[in-house]
Amino acid sequence: ATEKVTDPQYFGTGLGIAVRPDNKALLEKLNNALAAIKADGTYQKISDQWFPQ
């Protein structure tokens, strides 16, 4: 069986982006951008393209 990059042994239960604790503005921009691409379907398209099940 071929191992997939999406297996939990590689990434655990999720992914993350490191942001300095004092950089609240960047954290807010990242969260807003992620929410926007999830809402318009872009996130799912990217996930399907690069991490097919």
MOJO-V494872 format. One record per helix or strand. SS is the DSSP state (H for helix, E for strand). FROM is the first residue (numbers start at 0). LEN is the number of residues. Records with the same first field share a line. If there is no record, write none. Layout:
SS->FROM-LEN + FROM-LEN
This chain:
H->7-4 + 23-16 + 41-9
